[in-house]
């Protein structure tokens, strides 16, 4: 009899445990504890109202999961979504979410919105859905309207509604046409809305630029006021200046009217010299460089207001009987004047081409023309080109006659002689004494009365000539 109550207690405890197990099992089934799901995270600014745990997650109206956990965070709300594993392959990657109510005032669910462009991949466990849209809560709208209705007096609202009713009475058709026209207008405007938005954004940027420039613009206007006041103060002087400017313009007008044609002709006549300058401008650097070297030498020659030189004149003379009669007057050469076109013709291009000759070497400081390396005479063709064809007492070129040809040959020989003859015996004491005796005899003066330069001046003329001194003198 004593063991029976103890067995009943055990049975009671077992029954209670069995009830608790069934309650837990029921709750587990309700909470879908035994359902295998893949978890996905959804970040949203808020959940709105009436979004419970275990709320449905739908894709195109079909339930694909549920909300497992809602955790508030600093940036909004983080929700853990349990997605059915067999549904993951049907949910494209890049989906967005909307928290929508099932009815007007009912609980909400999460709707997954596929992307406009299919990415080709699907949602995977552990992915995060970043974009979630929460619509405006109807309760919030009603609360805002309630505040508005409390602020409006019923009598005034009734008066306003009556006025609106009277204004619209009998104008329904007209109002409908207006709405239809407005709809057509808005349909035409809709394609340009993105452009309008871009223009408004650009207008904002331009406004920022203008706002940054306003201080400078203000200072500019302030300085403009000062400038304007200065102009007003100097009005008389400015008027006088403009009057004088007008007079100057009249003078220039008269000058141009009188001398305008002369100026035109001057420019026209100056064209050819400028063309020559342009052509030979390549020689200016070497000429100026050589001149820079020559200036110190010239300063040395003309120092102390006197000329300091060693003058050596070498002039081989051909006897008169060899070169024919000495002309008493130079004849005019027909070819002495050369036209510009002939001078610049292709066949004469090499003769008249711009050249520095030896000036560039002279500018470098080289001593170019010692006795062992005399200056090279120009080609005889240059003299022919310039029209110097007759001897003229010199030995340039050939005039086309036999005598001219012989003269040209002698000229070449003389040039060679000039370049190659030795200085031995030139301006020696014996030569000076001989020349002084000749000069003194011709001037009826004693040799000691002659200046030292007399022999230097006469020697180039007499050197190489035959001199006979009469015994009677």
C-alpha positions in Angstrom: 0.0 0.0 0.0 2.9 2.3 0.7 4.5 1.9 -2.8 1.4 2.9 -4.8 1.6 6.7 -4.2 5.2 6.8 -5.2 4.3 5.1 -8.6 1.6 7.7 -9.1 4.0 10.5 -8.6 6.3 9.0 -11.2 3.5 8.7 -13.6 2.4 12.3 -12.8 5.9 13.6 -13.4 6.2 11.7 -16.6 2.8 13.0 -17.8 3.9 16.6 -17.0 7.2 16.0 -18.8 5.3 14.6 -21.8 3.0 17.7 -21.8 6.0 20.0 -21.7 7.6 18.0 -24.5 4.5 18.3 -26.6 4.3 22.1 -25.9 8.0 22.5 -26.9 7.5 20.4 -30.0 4.5 22.4 -31.0 6.5 25.6 -30.5 9.4 24.2 -32.4 7.1 23.3 -35.3 5.6 26.7 -35.1 9.0 28.4 -35.1 10.2 26.0 -37.8 13.1 24.9 -35.7 13.4 21.7 -37.7 13.3 23.5 -41.1 16.6 23.7 -42.9 17.2 27.3 -44.2 20.1 29.3 -45.7 20.6 32.7 -43.9 20.8 36.0 -45.9 21.3 39.4 -44.3 19.1 42.4 -45.2 20.0 46.0 -44.2 17.2 48.5 -44.1 16.8 52.1 -42.7 13.8 50.9 -40.6 11.3 48.1 -40.6 8.2 50.3 -40.3 5.3 49.1 -38.2 3.9 45.6 -37.8 6.8 43.6 -39.2 7.1 40.6 -36.9 9.7 37.9 -36.6 8.7 35.0 -38.9 7.2 37.4 -41.4 7.1 36.0 -44.9 9.8 36.7 -47.6 8.3 36.5 -51.1 9.6 36.6 -54.6 7.1 37.3 -57.3 4.3 36.5 -54.8 5.7 33.1 -53.8 7.0 32.5 -50.3 10.7 31.7 -50.4 11.6 32.2 -46.8 10.9 34.1 -43.6 12.4 36.7 -41.2 14.4 34.9 -38.6 15.8 37.8 -36.6 15.5 41.6 -36.4 18.4 43.5 -34.7 18.5 47.3 -34.5 21.9 49.0 -35.5 23.3 52.5 -35.6 22.5 52.8 -39.3 19.1 51.2 -39.2 18.0 47.6 -38.9 19.8 44.4 -39.7 17.4 41.5 -40.5 18.4 37.8 -40.9 16.3 36.1 -43.6 15.9 32.4 -43.7 15.7 31.3 -47.3 14.6 27.8 -48.4 17.7 26.0 -49.8 15.8 24.8 -52.9 14.7 28.4 -53.6 18.2 30.0 -53.6 18.8 29.0 -57.2 15.7 30.8 -58.3 16.6 34.1 -56.7 18.9 36.2 -58.9 21.8 38.0 -57.3 21.5 41.8 -56.9 17.9 41.7 -55.7 16.4 44.6 -53.7 13.8 44.4 -51.0 10.6 46.2 -50.2 8.8 46.1 -46.9 5.1 46.0 -47.9 1.8 45.5 -45.9 -0.4 42.5 -46.7 -3.5 44.6 -46.2 -4.3 48.2 -45.6 -3.8 47.9 -41.8 -2.3 44.3 -41.7 1.1 43.0 -40.9 3.9 43.3 -43.4 6.1 41.1 -45.4 9.4 41.4 -47.3 9.1 41.4 -51.1 12.3 40.6 -53.1 12.5 42.6 -56.4 14.7 41.1 -59.1 17.1 43.5 -60.9 16.1 45.0 -64.2 19.1 43.3 -65.9 19.8 39.7 -65.1 23.3 39.3 -63.8 23.5 35.6 -64.6 24.3 34.6 -61.0 22.0 33.6 -58.1 21.8 34.5 -54.4 24.0 32.6 -52.1 24.0 31.9 -48.4 25.7 34.7 -46.5 25.0 37.4 -49.1 23.9 40.8 -48.0 21.0 42.7 -49.6 21.9 46.4 -49.1 19.0 48.2 -50.8 15.6 48.1 -49.0 12.7 50.4 -49.5 10.1 51.1 -46.8 6.9 52.7 -48.1 5.2 55.6 -46.3 3.2 54.3 -43.4 -0.5 54.9 -43.6 -0.6 55.5 -39.9 1.9 58.3 -40.3 -0.2 59.9 -43.1 -3.3 59.7 -41.0 -1.5 61.2 -38.0 -0.3 64.1 -40.2 -3.8 64.6 -41.6 -5.2 64.5 -38.0 -2.9 67.4 -37.0 -4.1 69.3 -40.1 -7.7 68.7 -39.4 -7.3 69.9 -35.9 -5.7 73.1 -37.1 -8.5 73.9 -39.6 -11.7 75.4 -38.3 -14.8 73.4 -39.4 -16.7 76.6 -40.4 -13.8 77.8 -42.5 -13.3 74.4 -44.1 -17.0 74.3 -44.9 -16.9 77.8 -46.5 -13.8 76.8 -48.6 -15.4 73.5 -49.8 -18.6 75.4 -50.7 -16.6 78.0 -52.7 -14.7 75.1 -54.5 -18.0 73.4 -55.2 -19.6 76.5 -56.7 -16.4 77.2 -58.8 -16.5 73.6 -60.2 -20.3 73.4 -60.6 -21.2 73.0 -64.3 -17.6 72.9 -65.4 -17.0 69.2 -65.2 -16.5 68.8 -68.9 -14.2 71.8 -69.1 -12.2 70.5 -66.2 -12.0 67.1 -67.8 -10.7 68.5 -71.0 -8.2 70.5 -69.0 -7.0 67.4 -67.2 -6.7 65.5 -70.5 -4.7 68.4 -72.0 -2.5 68.5 -68.9 -2.0 64.8 -69.2 -0.9 65.1 -72.9 1.4 67.9 -72.0 3.0 66.0 -69.1 3.4 62.9 -71.4 5.4 65.2 -73.8 7.4 66.6 -70.9 8.2 63.3 -69.3 11.1 62.3 -71.7 12.8 65.6 -70.9 12.6 65.1 -67.1 16.1 63.6 -66.9 17.5 66.5 -68.9 15.7 68.9 -66.6 17.1 67.2 -63.6 20.6 67.4 -65.1 20.0 71.1 -65.8 18.9 71.8 -62.3 22.0 70.0 -60.9 24.2 72.0 -63.3 22.4 75.1 -62.2 23.3 74.3 -58.6 27.0 73.9 -59.6 26.9 77.2 -61.5 25.3 78.9 -58.5 28.1 77.6 -56.3 30.6 79.1 -58.7 28.8 82.5 -58.7 28.5 82.3 -54.9 32.3 81.8 -54.6 32.9 84.7 -57.1 30.5 87.1 -55.4 33.1 88.6 -53.0 35.4 89.4 -56.0 32.5 90.8 -57.9 31.6 93.0 -55.0 35.2 94.3 -54.8 35.2 94.9 -58.5 32.0 96.9 -58.3 33.4 98.9 -55.4 36.5 99.7 -57.4 34.3 100.6 -60.4 32.6 103.2 -58.2 36.0 104.7 -57.4 37.0 104.7 -61.0 33.7 106.3 -62.0 34.2 109.1 -59.4 37.7 109.7 -60.8 36.4 110.0 -64.3 33.8 112.5 -63.2 36.4 114.5 -61.3 38.7 114.5 -64.4 35.9 115.2 -66.9 37.3 118.5 -68.1 40.8 117.0 -68.7 39.3 114.0 -70.4 37.2 116.3 -72.7 40.3 118.3 -73.6 42.3 115.1 -74.3 39.5 113.8 -76.6 39.5 117.2 -78.4 43.3 117.1 -78.9 42.9 113.5 -80.1 40.3 114.7 -82.6 42.8 117.3 -83.8 45.5 114.8 -84.1 43.3 112.5 -86.1 42.5 115.4 -88.5 46.3 116.0 -88.9 47.0 112.4 -89.5 44.1 112.3 -92.0 45.6 115.2 -93.9 49.1 113.7 -93.8 47.8 110.4 -95.1 45.8 112.1 -97.8 48.9 114.1 -98.9 51.6 111.4 -98.5 49.7 108.2 -98.6 50.7 107.4 -102.1 54.3 108.2 -101.3 54.2 105.8 -98.4 52.7 103.1 -100.6 55.5 103.7 -103.2 58.1 103.7 -100.5 56.9 100.3 -99.3 56.8 99.0 -102.8 60.3 100.2 -103.6 61.6 98.9 -100.3 60.3 95.4 -101.0 63.3 94.5 -103.2 66.0 95.7 -100.7 64.2 93.8 -98.0 64.2 90.7 -100.1 67.9 91.1 -100.6 68.3 91.6 -96.8 66.2 88.5 -96.2 68.3 86.5 -98.7 71.6 87.5 -97.2 70.4 87.6 -93.5 72.2 84.3 -93.0 75.5 86.1 -93.3 74.7 88.7 -90.6 75.8 86.6 -87.6 79.2 85.8 -89.1 79.6 89.4 -90.3 78.8 90.8 -86.8 81.0 88.2 -85.2 83.9 89.2 -87.4 83.2 92.8 -86.8 83.3 92.1 -83.0 86.8 90.7 -83.5 87.8 93.6 -85.8 86.7 96.4 -83.5 89.5 95.9 -80.9 92.0 95.8 -83.8 90.5 99.0 -85.3 90.7 100.7 -81.8 94.3 99.7 -81.7 95.0 101.1 -85.2 93.3 104.5 -84.5 94.5 104.9 -80.9 95.7 108.3 -79.7 93.9 110.1 -82.6 96.4 108.7 -85.1 96.7 105.8 -87.6 99.1 103.1 -86.6 99.8 100.8 -89.5 102.6 99.0 -91.3 101.7 99.8 -94.9 103.1 97.4 -97.5 101.8 98.0 -101.0 102.6 95.3 -103.6 101.5 96.1 -107.2 103.1 94.3 -110.1 103.1 96.6 -113.1 102.9 95.4 -116.7 104.8 97.6 -119.2 102.6 99.7 -121.4 103.9 98.2 -124.5 102.7 94.8 -123.3 99.2 95.9 -122.4 98.7 98.2 -125.4 97.9 101.9 -125.3 96.9 103.3 -122.0 93.3 104.5 -122.2 92.8 108.1 -121.3 89.1 107.6 -120.4 87.2 104.6 -119.3 84.6 103.5 -121.8 81.1 102.8 -120.7 80.4 99.1 -120.5 77.1 97.9 -121.9 76.9 95.1 -119.4 77.7 97.3 -116.4 74.1 97.4 -115.3 72.7 94.0 -114.4 69.0 93.5 -113.9 67.7 92.0 -110.7 66.2 89.0 -112.6 69.5 88.3 -114.3 71.4 88.6 -111.1 69.0 86.1 -109.4 68.7 83.7 -112.4 69.4 80.0 -111.7 72.6 80.0 -113.8 74.0 82.7 -111.5 72.7 81.2 -108.3 76.1 79.8 -107.3 78.0 83.1 -107.9 75.6 85.3 -105.8 74.6 82.7 -103.2 74.9 84.1 -99.6 78.2 83.1 -98.1 80.3 84.1 -95.0 83.5 83.6 -97.0 86.1 83.4 -94.2 84.2 85.7 -91.7 83.2 82.8 -89.5 86.8 81.7 -89.1 87.8 85.3 -88.5 85.2 85.6 -85.8 86.8 82.5 -84.2 90.0 84.6 -83.9 92.0 82.9 -86.7 94.7 85.0 -88.5 93.4 84.2 -92.0 95.5 86.2 -94.4 99.2 86.2 -93.6 101.7 86.4 -96.5 101.7 82.6 -96.6 98.0 82.5 -97.0 96.8 85.6 -98.9 93.1 86.4 -99.5 91.6 84.5 -102.4 90.4 86.8 -105.1 86.7 86.3 -106.3 86.1 84.2 -109.3 86.4 86.2 -112.6 82.8 85.2 -113.4 81.7 87.6 -110.6 83.2 90.5 -112.5 81.7 89.4 -115.7 78.3 89.1 -114.0 78.6 92.7 -112.8 79.5 93.9 -116.3 83.1 94.7 -115.6 84.4 93.3 -118.9 87.0 95.8 -120.2 90.4 96.2 -118.5 89.9 99.7 -117.1 93.5 99.9 -116.3 93.2 96.7 -114.2 93.2 93.1 -115.1 89.7 91.8 -114.5 87.9 89.6 -116.9 87.8 89.3 -120.7 86.1 91.7 -123.1 85.8 89.1 -125.8 88.8 90.3 -128.0 92.2 88.7 -128.4 93.7 91.6 -126.4 91.1 91.1 -123.7 91.9 87.4 -123.5 95.6 88.2 -123.2 94.8 90.8 -120.6 92.7 88.2 -118.6 95.6 85.8 -118.7 98.0 88.4 -117.5 95.5 89.3 -114.8 95.5 85.8 -113.5 99.3 85.7 -113.7 99.4 89.0 -111.8 97.1 87.8 -109.1 99.3 84.7 -108.7 102.3 87.0 -108.5 100.6 89.2 -105.9 99.8 86.1 -103.8 103.2 84.5 -104.1 105.9 87.1 -104.4 108.3 87.5 -101.5 108.8 90.6 -99.4 112.5 90.5 -99.8 113.8 93.9 -100.9 110.5 95.6 -100.4 110.9 98.9 -98.5 114.5 98.2 -97.8 117.0 101.1 -97.1 118.5 100.8 -100.5 115.1 101.0 -102.2 114.1 104.0 -100.1 117.3 105.8 -101.0 116.8 105.1 -104.7 113.2 106.3 -104.6 114.2 109.4 -102.7 116.8 110.3 -105.4 114.1 109.8 -108.1 111.6 111.9 -106.3 114.1 114.6 -105.4 115.2 114.8 -109.0 111.7 115.2 -110.3 110.8 117.9 -107.7 114.1 119.8 -107.8 114.7 119.2 -104.1 117.4 117.6 -102.0 116.8 114.0 -100.9 117.2 115.0 -97.3 114.2 117.4 -97.5 111.8 114.6 -98.4 109.5 113.1 -95.8 109.9 109.5 -94.8 106.5 108.6 -96.2 107.4 109.8 -99.7 109.1 106.5 -100.7 106.1 104.5 -99.3 103.7 106.5 -101.4 105.6 106.3 -104.6 107.1 102.8 -104.4 103.9 100.9 -105.4 103.7 103.0 -108.6 107.4 102.7 -109.6 108.2 99.2 -108.4 108.9 97.0 -111.4 109.2 100.0 -113.8 112.3 101.0 -115.8 113.6 104.4 -114.7 116.1 106.4 -116.6 117.9 109.4 -115.0 119.3 112.0 -117.3 123.0 112.8 -116.8 122.3 116.4 -117.5 120.4 116.6 -114.2 
